[in-house]
Amino acid sequence: MYQVCYVLGSFDPIERAIAIGKVLKALCRIDQDWLVHHPEAPRLEDAGIRLIPEPKDIDAWHDIPTLLRTKQATLPEFRCALAAERARGGEPTIPTLDTVDDEQTRFTLATDLFDGEHERALSHRVLSHMLVGLTEIDAMLLRRHPEYPGIYDGYVRYEEEPLGQEDWQDAPTSVTLGTADCEDLACWRAAELNVRYGVRARPSFIWRKRPGGAYLYHIQVTHPNGAVEDPSRRLGME
């Protein structure tokens, strides 16, 4: 199972609500793509999935294949799955959380994909949806806070996360910590280019297979003309 934890640095209730909505939107998109690739999947209402309480102090939401495998779901992830199923190829209605802990800053998406070549293309679409989610969070924050520093203004440097850790930080979190990994920097830069310079850049990635069989991904920024910018290299990655 591949898990990404979005780390939110803003405690403004409106900004938090918008940011959480972007995470749930990413899950809806992930579920939509999976359903397109798996038309044989049973209807959710016929799949025997039981609703379970959300764990205290943990917001971790899983994709449809996980729900079908475990036969259980919390309400937010089940609502995302239903929204994807009902939307088919259209625009899903993004669910909202009934309650939000004022001190909660970490929201996790978990997927059963990234487990082999047979669904590599679908896994890459899932990764793209996750990256768009973080980019949209950063874009929202930059629109609301024009006083935020630029990514190259000296407030942050590249630092690789420990192996197996996938904390995806928004721009305020990266500034507070002073360090950020490639996905944090690429999404921040793409958002900055979109919001402050009117450049329709997007986060993109390259990947390779390691000798041991695992896959290594590196996140960059692709400009509309196809040019690739690598904020991580500009900020200290060797």
PyRosetta script that sets phi, psi and omega in degrees:
from pyrosetta import init, pose_from_sequence

init()
pose = pose_from_sequence("MYQVCYVLGSFDPIERAIAIGKVLKALCRIDQDWLVHHPEAPRLEDAGIRLIPEPKDIDAWHDIPTLLRTKQATLPEFRCALAAERARGGEPTIPTLDTVDDEQTRFTLATDLFDGEHERALSHRVLSHMLVGLTEIDAMLLRRHPEYPGIYDGYVRYEEEPLGQEDWQDAPTSVTLGTADCEDLACWRAAELNVRYGVRARPSFIWRKRPGGAYLYHIQVTHPNGAVEDPSRRLGME")
pose.set_psi(1, 134.5)
pose.set_omega(1, 179.3)
pose.set_phi(2, -103.3)
pose.set_psi(2, 127.5)
pose.set_omega(2, -177.2)
pose.set_phi(3, -125.7)
pose.set_psi(3, 136.7)
pose.set_omega(3, 175.6)
pose.set_phi(4, -121.8)
pose.set_psi(4, 128.5)
pose.set_omega(4, 179.5)
pose.set_phi(5, -108.8)
pose.set_psi(5, 111.5)
pose.set_omega(5, 175.5)
pose.set_phi(6, -76.9)
pose.set_psi(6, 126.7)
pose.set_omega(6, -179.3)
pose.set_phi(7, -109.5)
pose.set_psi(7, 117.0)
pose.set_omega(7, -174.7)
pose.set_phi(8, -102.3)
pose.set_psi(8, 131.5)
pose.set_omega(8, -177.0)
pose.set_phi(9, -100.4)
pose.set_psi(9, -8.1)
pose.set_omega(9, -178.4)
pose.set_phi(10, -96.4)
pose.set_psi(10, 134.1)
pose.set_omega(10, 177.1)
pose.set_phi(11, -104.9)
pose.set_psi(11, 3.9)
pose.set_omega(11, 173.4)
pose.set_phi(12, -62.6)
pose.set_psi(12, 125.7)
pose.set_omega(12, -173.4)
pose.set_phi(13, -61.7)
pose.set_psi(13, -35.3)
pose.set_omega(13, 179.1)
pose.set_phi(14, -68.3)
pose.set_psi(14, -45.4)
pose.set_omega(14, 180.0)
pose.set_phi(15, -64.5)
pose.set_psi(15, -39.1)
pose.set_omega(15, 178.7)
pose.set_phi(16, -64.5)
pose.set_psi(16, -42.9)
pose.set_omega(16, 179.8)
pose.set_phi(17, -62.4)
pose.set_psi(17, -42.5)
pose.set_omega(17, 178.7)
pose.set_phi(18, -64.7)
pose.set_psi(18, -43.8)
pose.set_omega(18, -179.1)
pose.set_phi(19, -63.1)
pose.set_psi(19, -43.3)
pose.set_omega(19, 177.9)
pose.set_phi(20, -62.4)
pose.set_psi(20, -37.9)
pose.set_omega(20, 176.5)
pose.set_phi(21, -60.9)
pose.set_psi(21, -35.5)
pose.set_omega(21, 177.7)
pose.set_phi(22, -67.2)
pose.set_psi(22, -36.6)
pose.set_omega(22, 177.1)
pose.set_phi(23, -66.3)
pose.set_psi(23, -44.9)
pose.set_omega(23, 178.4)
pose.set_phi(24, -65.7)
pose.set_psi(24, -35.2)
pose.set_omega(24, 176.1)
pose.set_phi(25, -61.9)
pose.set_psi(25, -42.0)
pose.set_omega(25, 177.9)
pose.set_phi(26, -60.3)
pose.set_psi(26, -41.0)
pose.set_omega(26, 178.8)
pose.set_phi(27, -65.5)
pose.set_psi(27, -40.6)
pose.set_omega(27, 176.6)
pose.set_phi(28, -59.8)
pose.set_psi(28, -42.7)
pose.set_omega(28, 179.4)
pose.set_phi(29, -65.1)
pose.set_psi(29, -40.9)
pose.set_omega(29, 177.6)
pose.set_phi(30, -60.4)
pose.set_psi(30, -46.2)
pose.set_omega(30, 179.8)
pose.set_phi(31, -64.1)
pose.set_psi(31, -39.7)
pose.set_omega(31, 177.7)
pose.set_phi(32, -59.5)
pose.set_psi(32, -47.4)
pose.set_omega(32, -178.9)
pose.set_phi(33, -63.9)
pose.set_psi(33, -39.2)
pose.set_omega(33, 179.8)
pose.set_phi(34, -64.1)
pose.set_psi(34, -40.6)
pose.set_omega(34, 179.4)
pose.set_phi(35, -65.2)
pose.set_psi(35, -37.1)
pose.set_omega(35, 177.0)
pose.set_phi(36, -62.0)
pose.set_psi(36, -39.9)
pose.set_omega(36, -178.7)
pose.set_phi(37, -80.4)
pose.set_psi(37, -13.5)
pose.set_omega(37, -177.6)
pose.set_phi(38, -132.1)
pose.set_psi(38, 68.6)
pose.set_omega(38, 180.0)
pose.set_phi(39, -64.5)
pose.set_psi(39, -15.8)
pose.set_omega(39, 179.7)
pose.set_phi(40, -79.0)
pose.set_psi(40, -6.7)
pose.set_omega(40, -177.2)
pose.set_phi(41, -63.6)
pose.set_psi(41, 142.6)
pose.set_omega(41, 178.6)
pose.set_phi(42, -70.1)
pose.set_psi(42, 156.0)
pose.set_omega(42, 172.3)
pose.set_phi(43, -61.3)
pose.set_psi(43, 142.1)
pose.set_omega(43, -176.1)
pose.set_phi(44, -59.4)
pose.set_psi(44, -38.1)
pose.set_omega(44, -178.4)
pose.set_phi(45, -69.6)
pose.set_psi(45, -15.7)
pose.set_omega(45, 179.2)
pose.set_phi(46, -105.0)
pose.set_psi(46, 4.3)
pose.set_omega(46, -171.2)
pose.set_phi(47, -92.2)
pose.set_psi(47, -0.1)
pose.set_omega(47, 178.2)
pose.set_phi(48, 71.0)
pose.set_psi(48, 28.6)
pose.set_omega(48, 179.7)
pose.set_phi(49, -84.4)
pose.set_psi(49, 127.4)
pose.set_omega(49, 178.9)
pose.set_phi(50, -101.6)
pose.set_psi(50, 142.8)
pose.set_omega(50, 177.7)
pose.set_phi(51, -80.6)
pose.set_psi(51, 135.9)
pose.set_omega(51, 179.4)
pose.set_phi(52, -123.0)
pose.set_psi(52, 155.0)
pose.set_omega(52, 178.1)
pose.set_phi(53, -65.1)
pose.set_psi(53, 149.5)
pose.set_omega(53, 175.2)
pose.set_phi(54, -72.8)
pose.set_psi(54, 137.0)
pose.set_omega(54, 177.1)
pose.set_phi(55, -60.8)
pose.set_psi(55, 145.5)
pose.set_omega(55, 179.8)
pose.set_phi(56, -68.1)
pose.set_psi(56, 133.2)
pose.set_omega(56, 176.2)
pose.set_phi(57, 66.2)
pose.set_psi(57, 15.1)
pose.set_omega(57, 178.3)
pose.set_phi(58, -131.8)
pose.set_psi(58, 126.1)
pose.set_omega(58, 173.4)
pose.set_phi(59, -117.0)
pose.set_psi(59, 94.7)
pose.set_omega(59, 180.0)
pose.set_phi(60, -127.8)
pose.set_psi(60, 119.5)
pose.set_omega(60, -172.7)
pose.set_phi(61, -118.3)
pose.set_psi(61, 133.4)
pose.set_omega(61, -172.1)
pose.set_phi(62, -109.4)
pose.set_psi(62, 157.0)
pose.set_omega(62, -179.5)
pose.set_phi(63, -82.9)
pose.set_psi(63, 173.3)
pose.set_omega(63, -175.8)
pose.set_phi(64, -57.9)
pose.set_psi(64, -45.9)
pose.set_omega(64, -179.7)
pose.set_phi(65, -58.2)
pose.set_psi(65, -32.9)
pose.set_omega(65, 176.6)
pose.set_phi(66, -68.7)
pose.set_psi(66, -41.8)
pose.set_omega(66, 179.1)
pose.set_phi(67, -62.4)
pose.set_psi(67, -42.0)
pose.set_omega(67, 180.0)
pose.set_phi(68, -67.2)
pose.set_psi(68, -34.0)
pose.set_omega(68, -179.0)
pose.set_phi(69, -74.3)
pose.set_psi(69, -41.7)
pose.set_omega(69, -176.0)
pose.set_phi(70, -89.2)
pose.set_psi(70, -16.5)
pose.set_omega(70, -178.5)
pose.set_phi(71, 61.3)
pose.set_psi(71, 30.0)
pose.set_omega(71, 176.4)
pose.set_phi(72, -150.8)
pose.set_psi(72, 158.0)
pose.set_omega(72, -177.8)
pose.set_phi(73, -159.4)
pose.set_psi(73, 146.4)
pose.set_omega(73, 167.2)
pose.set_phi(74, -81.2)
pose.set_psi(74, 165.1)
pose.set_omega(74, -174.8)
pose.set_phi(75, -62.2)
pose.set_psi(75, -44.6)
pose.set_omega(75, -178.7)
pose.set_phi(76, -61.2)
pose.set_psi(76, -43.9)
pose.set_omega(76, -177.6)
pose.set_phi(77, -71.6)
pose.set_psi(77, -31.5)
pose.set_omega(77, 176.8)
pose.set_phi(78, -69.8)
pose.set_psi(78, -38.6)
pose.set_omega(78, 177.1)
pose.set_phi(79, -64.1)
pose.set_psi(79, -38.3)
pose.set_omega(79, 176.8)
pose.set_phi(80, -64.4)
pose.set_psi(80, -42.2)
pose.set_omega(80, 180.0)
pose.set_phi(81, -63.0)
pose.set_psi(81, -43.7)
pose.set_omega(81, 178.5)
pose.set_phi(82, -64.2)
pose.set_psi(82, -41.1)
pose.set_omega(82, 179.3)
pose.set_phi(83, -60.9)
pose.set_psi(83, -41.0)
pose.set_omega(83, 178.4)
pose.set_phi(84, -66.5)
pose.set_psi(84, -42.1)
pose.set_omega(84, -178.9)
pose.set_phi(85, -64.9)
pose.set_psi(85, -42.0)
pose.set_omega(85, -176.8)
pose.set_phi(86, -75.8)
pose.set_psi(86, -29.3)
pose.set_omega(86, -178.2)
pose.set_phi(87, -75.7)
pose.set_psi(87, -24.9)
pose.set_omega(87, -173.7)
pose.set_phi(88, 53.5)
pose.set_psi(88, -119.0)
pose.set_omega(88, -179.0)
pose.set_phi(89, -91.8)
pose.set_psi(89, 2.9)
pose.set_omega(89, -177.8)
pose.set_phi(90, -90.3)
pose.set_psi(90, -161.9)
pose.set_omega(90, -177.6)
pose.set_phi(91, -86.2)
pose.set_psi(91, 119.7)
pose.set_omega(91, -179.3)
pose.set_phi(92, -74.1)
pose.set_psi(92, 152.1)
pose.set_omega(92, 172.9)
pose.set_phi(93, -84.8)
pose.set_psi(93, 112.9)
pose.set_omega(93, -174.1)
pose.set_phi(94, -75.5)
pose.set_psi(94, 123.9)
pose.set_omega(94, 179.7)
pose.set_phi(95, -71.8)
pose.set_psi(95, 162.9)
pose.set_omega(95, 175.0)
pose.set_phi(96, -117.4)
pose.set_psi(96, 158.6)
pose.set_omega(96, 177.2)
pose.set_phi(97, -80.1)
pose.set_psi(97, 140.7)
pose.set_omega(97, 177.5)
pose.set_phi(98, -68.5)
pose.set_psi(98, -38.4)
pose.set_omega(98, 178.5)
pose.set_phi(99, -139.7)
pose.set_psi(99, 150.9)
pose.set_omega(99, 176.6)
pose.set_phi(100, -133.1)
pose.set_psi(100, 126.3)
pose.set_omega(100, 176.1)
pose.set_phi(101, -69.0)
pose.set_psi(101, 125.4)
pose.set_omega(101, -176.9)
pose.set_phi(102, -62.1)
pose.set_psi(102, -21.7)
pose.set_omega(102, -177.7)
pose.set_phi(103, -101.4)
pose.set_psi(103, -0.5)
pose.set_omega(103, -178.0)
pose.set_phi(104, -78.3)
pose.set_psi(104, 127.9)
pose.set_omega(104, -178.7)
pose.set_phi(105, -123.2)
pose.set_psi(105, -2.9)
pose.set_omega(105, -173.4)
pose.set_phi(106, -124.4)
pose.set_psi(106, 127.2)
pose.set_omega(106, -177.5)
pose.set_phi(107, -133.9)
pose.set_psi(107, 121.1)
pose.set_omega(107, -169.4)
pose.set_phi(108, -107.7)
pose.set_psi(108, 135.8)
pose.set_omega(108, 167.9)
pose.set_phi(109, -107.6)
pose.set_psi(109, 134.1)
pose.set_omega(109, -179.1)
pose.set_phi(110, -127.9)
pose.set_psi(110, 136.7)
pose.set_omega(110, -178.3)
pose.set_phi(111, -132.5)
pose.set_psi(111, 148.9)
pose.set_omega(111, 176.7)
pose.set_phi(112, -84.2)
pose.set_psi(112, 2.3)
pose.set_omega(112, -178.1)
pose.set_phi(113, -84.7)
pose.set_psi(113, -165.1)
pose.set_omega(113, -176.5)
pose.set_phi(114, 60.9)
pose.set_psi(114, 36.9)
pose.set_omega(114, -177.8)
pose.set_phi(115, -117.1)
pose.set_psi(115, 17.1)
pose.set_omega(115, 177.7)
pose.set_phi(116, 153.8)
pose.set_psi(116, 175.2)
pose.set_omega(116, -175.3)
pose.set_phi(117, -71.4)
pose.set_psi(117, -23.2)
pose.set_omega(117, -173.2)
pose.set_phi(118, -65.0)
pose.set_psi(118, -21.3)
pose.set_omega(118, 177.2)
pose.set_phi(119, -129.9)
pose.set_psi(119, 33.4)
pose.set_omega(119, -178.3)
pose.set_phi(120, -60.6)
pose.set_psi(120, -44.7)
pose.set_omega(120, -178.3)
pose.set_phi(121, -62.3)
pose.set_psi(121, -42.2)
pose.set_omega(121, 178.8)
pose.set_phi(122, -66.7)
pose.set_psi(122, -40.7)
pose.set_omega(122, 178.0)
pose.set_phi(123, -60.0)
pose.set_psi(123, -38.2)
pose.set_omega(123, 178.8)
pose.set_phi(124, -67.4)
pose.set_psi(124, -34.9)
pose.set_omega(124, 175.5)
pose.set_phi(125, -66.6)
pose.set_psi(125, -38.3)
pose.set_omega(125, 176.7)
pose.set_phi(126, -61.0)
pose.set_psi(126, -46.5)
pose.set_omega(126, 178.5)
pose.set_phi(127, -59.9)
pose.set_psi(127, -41.2)
pose.set_omega(127, 178.5)
pose.set_phi(128, -60.8)
pose.set_psi(128, -43.1)
pose.set_omega(128, 178.3)
pose.set_phi(129, -61.7)
pose.set_psi(129, -40.9)
pose.set_omega(129, 179.5)
pose.set_phi(130, -64.2)
pose.set_psi(130, -41.9)
pose.set_omega(130, 179.4)
pose.set_phi(131, -66.8)
pose.set_psi(131, -39.9)
pose.set_omega(131, 176.4)
pose.set_phi(132, -61.2)
pose.set_psi(132, -38.0)
pose.set_omega(132, 178.2)
pose.set_phi(133, -57.9)
pose.set_psi(133, -47.5)
pose.set_omega(133, 179.8)
pose.set_phi(134, -68.5)
pose.set_psi(134, -38.1)
pose.set_omega(134, 178.0)
pose.set_phi(135, -61.9)
pose.set_psi(135, -41.8)
pose.set_omega(135, 179.7)
pose.set_phi(136, -67.9)
pose.set_psi(136, -33.5)
pose.set_omega(136, 175.2)
pose.set_phi(137, -63.6)
pose.set_psi(137, -48.0)
pose.set_omega(137, -179.8)
pose.set_phi(138, -63.9)
pose.set_psi(138, -39.8)
pose.set_omega(138, 179.4)
pose.set_phi(139, -62.1)
pose.set_psi(139, -42.5)
pose.set_omega(139, 177.7)
pose.set_phi(140, -60.2)
pose.set_psi(140, -44.5)
pose.set_omega(140, -178.4)
pose.set_phi(141, -66.7)
pose.set_psi(141, -38.6)
pose.set_omega(141, 179.0)
pose.set_phi(142, -67.8)
pose.set_psi(142, -34.5)
pose.set_omega(142, 177.1)
pose.set_phi(143, -66.2)
pose.set_psi(143, -39.2)
pose.set_omega(143, -177.3)
pose.set_phi(144, -82.0)
pose.set_psi(144, -17.7)
pose.set_omega(144, -176.6)
pose.set_phi(145, -134.3)
pose.set_psi(145, 75.6)
pose.set_omega(145, 179.3)
pose.set_phi(146, -63.0)
pose.set_psi(146, -12.3)
pose.set_omega(146, 179.5)
pose.set_phi(147, -80.7)
pose.set_psi(147, -9.6)
pose.set_omega(147, 178.1)
pose.set_phi(148, -58.3)
pose.set_psi(148, 141.8)
pose.set_omega(148, 178.0)
pose.set_phi(149, -67.5)
pose.set_psi(149, 160.6)
pose.set_omega(149, 173.8)
pose.set_phi(150, -76.6)
pose.set_psi(150, 160.0)
pose.set_omega(150, -175.5)
pose.set_phi(151, -63.8)
pose.set_psi(151, -27.7)
pose.set_omega(151, -178.1)
pose.set_phi(152, -101.6)
pose.set_psi(152, 18.6)
pose.set_omega(152, -177.2)
pose.set_phi(153, -86.4)
pose.set_psi(153, 5.0)
pose.set_omega(153, 174.2)
pose.set_phi(154, 96.0)
pose.set_psi(154, 10.7)
pose.set_omega(154, -178.3)
pose.set_phi(155, -93.3)
pose.set_psi(155, -11.7)
pose.set_omega(155, -174.3)
pose.set_phi(156, -145.1)
pose.set_psi(156, 148.7)
pose.set_omega(156, 174.5)
pose.set_phi(157, -131.5)
pose.set_psi(157, 158.8)
pose.set_omega(157, 178.8)
pose.set_phi(158, -70.8)
pose.set_psi(158, 135.8)
pose.set_omega(158, 171.1)
pose.set_phi(159, -148.1)
pose.set_psi(159, 124.8)
pose.set_omega(159, -178.5)
pose.set_phi(160, -70.6)
pose.set_psi(160, 138.9)
pose.set_omega(160, 176.3)
pose.set_phi(161, -72.2)
pose.set_psi(161, 156.2)
pose.set_omega(161, 172.8)
pose.set_phi(162, -60.1)
pose.set_psi(162, 148.9)
pose.set_omega(162, -179.6)
pose.set_phi(163, -56.1)
pose.set_psi(163, 129.8)
pose.set_omega(163, 179.0)
pose.set_phi(164, 92.0)
pose.set_psi(164, -12.0)
pose.set_omega(164, 178.6)
pose.set_phi(165, -93.3)
pose.set_psi(165, 132.2)
pose.set_omega(165, 178.9)
pose.set_phi(166, -130.9)
pose.set_psi(166, 70.0)
pose.set_omega(166, 173.4)
pose.set_phi(167, -92.0)
pose.set_psi(167, 112.7)
pose.set_omega(167, -179.7)
pose.set_phi(168, -98.5)
pose.set_psi(168, 105.5)
pose.set_omega(168, -172.4)
pose.set_phi(169, -89.2)
pose.set_psi(169, 139.3)
pose.set_omega(169, 169.5)
pose.set_phi(170, -77.5)
pose.set_psi(170, 170.9)
pose.set_omega(170, -174.9)
pose.set_phi(171, -58.0)
pose.set_psi(171, -44.8)
pose.set_omega(171, 179.2)
pose.set_phi(172, -60.4)
pose.set_psi(172, -38.0)
pose.set_omega(172, 178.5)
pose.set_phi(173, -65.1)
pose.set_psi(173, -41.9)
pose.set_omega(173, 179.7)
pose.set_phi(174, -63.0)
pose.set_psi(174, -40.8)
pose.set_omega(174, 178.6)
pose.set_phi(175, -65.0)
pose.set_psi(175, -42.3)
pose.set_omega(175, 180.0)
pose.set_phi(176, -62.5)
pose.set_psi(176, -43.3)
pose.set_omega(176, -178.9)
pose.set_phi(177, -78.2)
pose.set_psi(177, -29.2)
pose.set_omega(177, -176.9)
pose.set_phi(178, 80.7)
pose.set_psi(178, 0.8)
pose.set_omega(178, 179.0)
pose.set_phi(179, -138.1)
pose.set_psi(179, 156.3)
pose.set_omega(179, 179.8)
pose.set_phi(180, -160.1)
pose.set_psi(180, 150.5)
pose.set_omega(180, 177.4)
pose.set_phi(181, -90.0)
pose.set_psi(181, 179.7)
pose.set_omega(181, -171.5)
pose.set_phi(182, -62.4)
pose.set_psi(182, -40.2)
pose.set_omega(182, -178.4)
pose.set_phi(183, -69.1)
pose.set_psi(183, -35.1)
pose.set_omega(183, 178.2)
pose.set_phi(184, -63.1)
pose.set_psi(184, -45.0)
pose.set_omega(184, -177.3)
pose.set_phi(185, -71.2)
pose.set_psi(185, -41.9)
pose.set_omega(185, -178.1)
pose.set_phi(186, -66.1)
pose.set_psi(186, -42.8)
pose.set_omega(186, 179.7)
pose.set_phi(187, -67.7)
pose.set_psi(187, -40.3)
pose.set_omega(187, 176.4)
pose.set_phi(188, -60.7)
pose.set_psi(188, -46.6)
pose.set_omega(188, -178.3)
pose.set_phi(189, -65.5)
pose.set_psi(189, -42.0)
pose.set_omega(189, 178.1)
pose.set_phi(190, -60.9)
pose.set_psi(190, -42.5)
pose.set_omega(190, 177.8)
pose.set_phi(191, -63.6)
pose.set_psi(191, -42.2)
pose.set_omega(191, 179.4)
pose.set_phi(192, -61.6)
pose.set_psi(192, -44.3)
pose.set_omega(192, 179.0)
pose.set_phi(193, -63.2)
pose.set_psi(193, -40.4)
pose.set_omega(193, 179.3)
pose.set_phi(194, -66.2)
pose.set_psi(194, -49.2)
pose.set_omega(194, -170.5)
pose.set_phi(195, -79.6)
pose.set_psi(195, -44.6)
pose.set_omega(195, -171.1)
pose.set_phi(196, -94.9)
pose.set_psi(196, -20.9)
pose.set_omega(196, -175.5)
pose.set_phi(197, -125.4)
pose.set_psi(197, -0.5)
pose.set_omega(197, 178.2)
pose.set_phi(198, 65.8)
pose.set_psi(198, 23.4)
pose.set_omega(198, -179.6)
pose.set_phi(199, -99.4)
pose.set_psi(199, 121.4)
pose.set_omega(199, -175.0)
pose.set_phi(200, -81.2)
pose.set_psi(200, 61.4)
pose.set_omega(200, 177.8)
pose.set_phi(201, -81.8)
pose.set_psi(201, 163.0)
pose.set_omega(201, -179.7)
pose.set_phi(202, -145.4)
pose.set_psi(202, 153.8)
pose.set_omega(202, 173.7)
pose.set_phi(203, -72.0)
pose.set_psi(203, 140.9)
pose.set_omega(203, 178.9)
pose.set_phi(204, -138.5)
pose.set_psi(204, 178.0)
pose.set_omega(204, -176.8)
pose.set_phi(205, -150.2)
pose.set_psi(205, 155.2)
pose.set_omega(205, 168.8)
pose.set_phi(206, -120.6)
pose.set_psi(206, 158.7)
pose.set_omega(206, -177.3)
pose.set_phi(207, -152.3)
pose.set_psi(207, 157.2)
pose.set_omega(207, 176.3)
pose.set_phi(208, -150.8)
pose.set_psi(208, 158.8)
pose.set_omega(208, 179.4)
pose.set_phi(209, -93.3)
pose.set_psi(209, 129.4)
pose.set_omega(209, 178.3)
pose.set_phi(210, -77.9)
pose.set_psi(210, 160.0)
pose.set_omega(210, 179.8)
pose.set_phi(211, -55.5)
pose.set_psi(211, -32.7)
pose.set_omega(211, -179.6)
pose.set_phi(212, -79.1)
pose.set_psi(212, -4.9)
pose.set_omega(212, 178.2)
pose.set_phi(213, 107.1)
pose.set_psi(213, -17.7)
pose.set_omega(213, 178.9)
pose.set_phi(214, -75.7)
pose.set_psi(214, 162.8)
pose.set_omega(214, -178.6)
pose.set_phi(215, -109.7)
pose.set_psi(215, 138.7)
pose.set_omega(215, 178.4)
pose.set_phi(216, -112.3)
pose.set_psi(216, 124.8)
pose.set_omega(216, 179.2)
pose.set_phi(217, -112.3)
pose.set_psi(217, 143.7)
pose.set_omega(217, 174.9)
pose.set_phi(218, -130.2)
pose.set_psi(218, 130.8)
pose.set_omega(218, -174.1)
pose.set_phi(219, -99.6)
pose.set_psi(219, 132.4)
pose.set_omega(219, -179.7)
pose.set_phi(220, -129.9)
pose.set_psi(220, -167.0)
pose.set_omega(220, 177.1)
pose.set_phi(221, -125.6)
pose.set_psi(221, 130.2)
pose.set_omega(221, 175.3)
pose.set_phi(222, -108.3)
pose.set_psi(222, 127.3)
pose.set_omega(222, 178.8)
pose.set_phi(223, -84.4)
pose.set_psi(223, 163.2)
pose.set_omega(223, -178.9)
pose.set_phi(224, -57.1)
pose.set_psi(224, -28.8)
pose.set_omega(224, -179.5)
pose.set_phi(225, -86.4)
pose.set_psi(225, 4.9)
pose.set_omega(225, 178.9)
pose.set_phi(226, 93.7)
pose.set_psi(226, -10.5)
pose.set_omega(226, 178.1)
pose.set_phi(227, -64.8)
pose.set_psi(227, 143.3)
pose.set_omega(227, -178.5)
pose.set_phi(228, -109.9)
pose.set_psi(228, 130.7)
pose.set_omega(228, 177.0)
pose.set_phi(229, -114.5)
pose.set_psi(229, 136.3)
pose.set_omega(229, -178.5)
pose.set_phi(230, -119.6)
pose.set_psi(230, 90.8)
pose.set_omega(230, -179.4)
pose.set_phi(231, -59.2)
pose.set_psi(231, -31.8)
pose.set_omega(231, -178.8)
pose.set_phi(232, -61.8)
pose.set_psi(232, -42.9)
pose.set_omega(232, 179.5)
pose.set_phi(233, -67.5)
pose.set_psi(233, -35.6)
pose.set_omega(233, 178.4)
pose.set_phi(234, -71.0)
pose.set_psi(234, -19.3)
pose.set_omega(234, -175.5)
pose.set_phi(235, -115.6)
pose.set_psi(235, 26.2)
pose.set_omega(235, 166.2)
pose.set_phi(236, 118.5)
pose.set_psi(236, -6.3)
pose.set_omega(236, 179.3)
pose.set_phi(237, -72.2)
pose.set_psi(237, 132.3)
pose.set_omega(237, -179.5)
pose.set_phi(238, -90.4)
pose.dump_pdb("model.pdb")
